[in-house]
Amino acid sequence: MSNSFSSKLKHPVFKVISQVIEETNQPAFVIGGFVRDLILEIPSKDIDVVTVGDGTAFAKRVAEILRVKKITTFKNYGTAHFKYKDLDIEFVGARKESYHSESRNPSTELGSLSDDQLRRDFTINALAFDLSKSNFGELIDPFNGLIDLEKGIIKTPTDPKTTFSDDPLRMLRAIRFATRLNFSIEISCLEAIKENCERISIVSKERISEELNKMILTETPSRAFKLLKSTNLLPLIFPEMESLCGIETINGKSHKDNFIHTLQVLDNLSLNTDSLWLRWGAILHDIAKPPTKRFDPKIGWTFHGHEELGARMVPRIFKAMKLPLDNKMKYVQKLVRLHLRPIALVKGSVTDSAIRRLLHEAGDDIEDLMLLCNADITSKNEFKVKKYRENFQLVSQKLKAVEEKDKIRNFQPPISGEYIMNTYRIGPCAEIGAIKNSIKEAILEGEIANNFEEALALMLKLGEQHGLKAPEMPSV
């Protein structure tokens, strides 16, 4: 493979940087992920430029020529950033680093390109292209990162034990890159991660979750979780997931490994969605199986109520991992709580009433719930899986038919509590709640249609049963 990549650096921003190098006599190089992805022919919008000298002044001159008005500078780090068309470009002065054991934030000082490449996490991220006119596009590769790219190997430029001890977040980055690129992690690096796994404690929960989310969004996220488990990081960053691991046998009866099952569901789902939070639904759908596990001599292993307990565990897990506690968390919680419902319909009789209740509770998330439940059909018995999927299709068709007929999704009963109170001229009380709930139940059971007239007739009948006086009808 040629070491000149000038033909690939076609974007005009590189020509401008080359021009500023000529003006200032200040060397500059594009380095890191952009170089790696360009060689692998993976689209990338993030460009890191390292210059030997003042990175901020260099960035301002490039922005001036490109007529970019908004530029963000970080004096403490000597970096500058701006957006140009579809690119995010960051400039930094070359530097060398030194670390202290209690922090992953290094002390830095100005250095050479070699110093800057030496501080990079992996050989494939230490690659740089020269942007000077005389050597434009020439690859600078002191650690044989190009060979590692060709072989598909993640390794560190220096001793991996030192690399991971200095900045433990790099352990998660190694796993993320291995998963994303489908590379292997060099044996010495794997051993160094195991040896330094406890160091992950000095990394903030936010940074850990950021890396974890990137792993979850890869094409085959199960690979990341297997690497996290094999390197002993999983119990430190996600103990609830670690608890799913293993098989127990009593009287010759075993349950499946819920960790492996969860990863199968996650990979199945990932074939059909890029939604991070739907993928989190897959990760957490069986999270409460360990605490609900019981052995019944007659029927074997049971996990009764794991969906309800799992839903209650979601907020605690999200809070511990510094994940958002807003509607994203509530969405995942809903998926966990309802994930058995469609499968129960597949196993049993598909009544309109059961379908109406599922539509009402799932609301606009019904399609996502069905995707999750379809992914949850895992078995080594291909005939069993085929039969389940055929039945699942019937449930999907029934959902559409009932939705079109009854308009139940996200429905509110046609008669509100306020209307009932105005009708009988009384304030909030148990009778009002009971009447409103009975009307809702009657609609869900198909006893009355989802319209005002039939709901009103039932309200009057229920009012009499509760001893309420015959009303003067208010306007709707």
N, C-alpha and C positions, 0 to 999 in steps of 0.2 A: 504493500500500500504506500502511495506517495506521501511524503511529509509536508507537501504544500497543498493547502486547502483554499487558495486564493479564489478559485472559481466558485466556491460555495459561499463566500462572504460578499453576497451581491447587494445587500441592503445598503442604501446610501449613507446610513449613519456611520458605517465603517470607513467610508471614504473621508467623511468629515473628521473623524477621529485621527485618521492618517494625516490629514491636513494640519490639525492642531499639533500633532507630534512634530511636524516640520517647522511650524511657527515657533514652538516653545523649546524645541530640542529636549523634550521630556518623553521618555519611552512609555508606551502604553500597550496593554495586551488584553484581549478578551479571554476570560478564564472560567473554569468551572463547568457548571451544568449546561450552559449553552454550547460549549465546545463538545462536551460528551454527547449531547443529544444531536448535534449537527453531524457528527461522525456516524452515529447510529441511525441517522435520518428520521429522527423523531422531532415533530414540530415543537418549537420553544419560543416563547415571547419574552423571556427574562434574560437580560444580558448583564453580566458582571464585567466591568472594566477595571483592571488594576494598573496604576501608573506609578512609576518610580519618582515620587515627588508629591506635590500638593494635589490631592485628588479633587478637592472642592474647587480650586481655581481652574483646574483642567476641565471639570464638568461644566462650569459656568461659561467657558469659552466655546465648548461644543454646543451647549444650549443656545448661545447667542447666534452662532452660524445657522443652526437649525430653526431659529426664530421661535424657540420654546420660551414662554414667559414664566411659567411656574416651575421652580426648582426647589427641592427640599434639601436642606443641609443638616448634618448632625456633627457639630463641632467636636463633641467628646470622642466620636469614633472616626472623625476625619473622612466622612462619607457624604456623598451627594446623590440625589435621585431625581429623575424626571421621567415623564411619559412622552414618547414621540410616536404618533400614529398608533400602531398596534403593539408597540414595544414598551417594556419597563426596563429602564437602563439605570444601573447603579455604578458609581465611580468611587474608588477607594485608593488611597496611597498604599503602596506595598509596605508590609509590616511584618515584624516577627513577634512572637508571643512567648509569654512565660505564665505558668499556672501556679495557683495555690490550692492546697488539698481541700479546703473548705468551700471552694467556689469553682463553678465552671466558666466564670467570666475571667478572661486572661488579662494580664498587664501587657500592653503593646508599646512598641516603639518603631520608628521608621526603619525600613529594611529594603532589601533588594527583591527582585522577582523570585530568586531562588529561595529566599527566606519566606516569601509569601506562599510559594508552592509547597514548601516543607510543612507549613501549618495547616494545610488542607486535610480533610478527613480521610479521603480515599484516593488511590492513584488515579482512578478514572475521573476524579473531580479536580485533579491537579494539572490537567492538560491546559495549555494556553496557546493562543495564536498571536504571533507578532503582528502588529498593525502599522508598523513603520513602512514607508514606501519601498525601501530597499529590500525588506524581507516580508512583505505583506502576505499573510496567510501561512507563514511557516510555523509548523507545530513545534512547540517546546515541551518536551516530555522527559523530564529527568528521572522518573520512577517507572518507566515502561508501562504507563497507563494504557497506551494504545494496544499493547499485547494483551493486557488484562481485559480490555473491551472486546477484543477478538475472541478471547477464551471464555468470556462471561464470568469473570472472577471479581469479587469485592475483596480488596486488601488495602492495608494502610501504607502510607509512604514511609513511616518509621515504625518502631517497635509498637505493636498493637496494644500491649498492656499499658504502655505510657499514654498512647492515643486515647484509649477508652477511660483511663483513670483521670486524665486531664479534663476531658469533656465527656461525661457519661451519656449525654444525649446522642453521641455518635454511635452508640450501641444500637439505639432504635433506628437511626438513619441507615446503618448497615443492613438491618432487616428490611427496612422500607425499600431501599434500592434493590436488594436481592429479590424482593417480591415483585416490585414494579417492572424490573428489567428481565426477570426470570434468570438471574445470575446465581451462582453459588458463592458462599462466603468461605474464604480460605480457612483451612483447619486451625491455623495459629490464631486467626482472628476470632473464630468461634470459641476457642479455649479461653482467649483473653476476655471475651464477653462474659463467659461463665465465671471467670475469676473475679471480674470487676462488677458483677451484677448488683451487688449491694450499694454500689456508688450511685445508682440511679436515684437514691433518696435525696441527693442534693439538687436534682432537677425539678423545676416547678411542675405542678400538676397540669397547668395550662399547656406547657411545652410538650409534655408527655402525651396529652390528649390530641394535640395538634398532629404529632407524628402518627399516633394510633389511627386517627381519622384518615390520614393519607394512605395508610396501609389498607384500611377497610375499603377505600375507593379504588383499589387496584383490581385488575382483571380476575385474579384468583386469590382473594384475601385469606383463604385458609392457610396458605403457605406462610404468611406472616405469623399467624397464631401458633403454628407448629414450631416455627423458629423461636418465638417468644417462650414457648414451653421448654424446648430443648436447651435453651440458654439460661433457664431459671429466672427469667425476667417476668414471666406471666404472673406468678403469685405475688410479686412485688408491686406490679402496676394494676393488676386486675384479679384480685384473689377470688372473686365470685366465679370467674371463668375457669380458673384453675380447679375449683371445687367440682366442676362437671366431669373431670377426668376420672377414668377408671371403671372397672366392671366388678360387681360383687356377685358371688354365687352362694346360694343356700339351698340345700336339698336338691342339688343338680339344676336349679333354676337360676338363670343369670339375666340381668338387665343389660341393655346396650350401653356402650360408652357414650354418654351424653355430650361429651366434648367433641368427639368425632362426628356424632350426629349433627350437632350445631354447626360445625364447619361445612358439612355436606349441604345443609339447608342454606347457609350463607353463600356458598359457591353456586348452588342452583339458582338462588334469587338473583345473584349478581349477573347472571346471563341475561336477565330481563329488565334490570333497572340500574341506573347510576345514582339513585337517591341514597344519600348518606344515612338518613334517619330511618328509611325503610330497611336498610341493611342492619342498622342498630336493632331494629325490631327482630330480625332473624337471630342476631347474636344473643338477645335477651329473652327470646320466646320461652326457653326452657330453663331459665336461670335459677328458678326456685325448685328444680327437681331434687337437688341434694337435701334440702331441709324438709321436703315433703315425702321423701322415700320411705316406704314401709314394705315389709314382707308379710304376705298373707299366705299361709300354708296351702290354702285351697286354690287361689288364683295366681300366686306368684307376687311379683313386684308391682307396687302401685305408687302413683304420684298424685294422689287426689288433692285438688285445690292448688296445684302448682301455678295455674294461670292467674288466680287471684293474688296469691302471695307474690308471684313474680311482678305483677303490676304494682304492688305496694313497695317492692324493692327498687323499682326504676328510679324514683326521685332520690333515694339515698345513694344509689350508684352514680347518678348524674352529678349530684352535689359533691361526692367524694372525688370525682374525676374532673371537676370544674367544667362540666358540659352545661349547655344552656338549660335553665329551669323554666323556660317559657313554653309556648305551644309545641315546640319540637319534642320536649320531654313528654308532654301530655299525649302527643300523637303516638310516640313509642309505647307509652303506658297503655293506650287503648289497643294497640296491636297485640301486645302481650296478653292483655285481659281477654281478648276475643279470639285468640288464635286457634282455639279448639272448636269454636262454634261451626265453621263451615265443614270441618272434618267430621264432626258429629252428624251433620246433615248427610254427608256422603255415606256414613255407616248406617244411618237409620232411614226412616221415611221422611221424604221432603214435603212437609205440609206448608200450605200458604201461610199459616200462622207463624211457623218457625222462621220462614223467609222474611215475613214482615218485621218480626222482632230483630232479626239480624240487620236488616236494612235500616231500621230505626236507630239502633245502637251504633252501627258503624258510620252512618251518614256518608259524607263525601269521601271517606277513607275506605269504602267497601272494595274498590278495585285493588287498592294496595293490600288490603287484608287477604283478598283472594290470591294475589301473587305470592304472598308469604305462605299461605296455607298450601298452595300448589307445590311450592318449593319444599315444604315440610313432609312431602310424601317421599320417604326414603326407605328402601328395602333392597336386599340382595336378590329377592324373589321378583324377577322381571314381570311375571304374570300378575303378581299381586299389585305391583306399581301400575301396570297397564290398566287393570280393572279399576283401581282407585281413580286414575286420571280420567277414565271414561265416565265414572260416576260424578267426578268433580265437574266435568263439562255439563252434565245434567243440572247440577246445582247452579252453575253460572247461567244457564239458559233460563232456569226457573226464577232466578234473581231478576233478570231483565224483564221477564213477563209480568211478575208481580209488581215491579217498580212502575212499569208502564200503565198497569191497570189501577193500582191503588195510590200511587204517588206518596209512598210512605217515607222515603228518605228525608231525614231532617224535619219530619213533620211535627207540627204542634197541633193538639186537638182543636177542632174548629170552634170549640167553646172554651173560653179562658176562665180562669178562676175569678177574674174581675167581673166578667159577664154574669157568672153564677151569683156572686155577691150582690151585684146591682139588681139582679132579678128578684132575689129573696130579701133584699134590703137588710143584709146582715154583714158583719165584718168577718175577717179571717177566723176560721174555726175548723175543727176536725172534719165536720160534715162537708165543707167546701172541697177540701183536699180529697176526701173519699169519692165524692161525685166526679170530680175532674179525673181522678185516676181510673175510676170505673169506665168512664167514656173512652179514655185512651186504651184500656185493656180490651174493651169491646171492639174497637177498631182493629187493634193488632190481632185479635182472635178471629176477625172476619165476621163478627156477629152483626155489626152495622157497617155501612159504607163510610168512607172518610169524607163526609159532607155535613154541612150545617144542619140541614133539616132532620136527618136521622139522629144526629148528636143531640139536637134540641129535644126531640121526642123522648130520648132516653134520659136526658137531664130532668125533665118533668116527672117521669116515672120514678126516678131515683129520689127526687125531692120529696115526693109523697112518702116513700119508704122511710126517709129520715125524719118525717114529721114536720117538714117545712110547709108553711102556709102557701096556698095557691097564689101564684104571683101575678102581678101586673107586668106584662112582658115589656122589657125595655127595647129600645132600638139596638140593632147590631152594632 
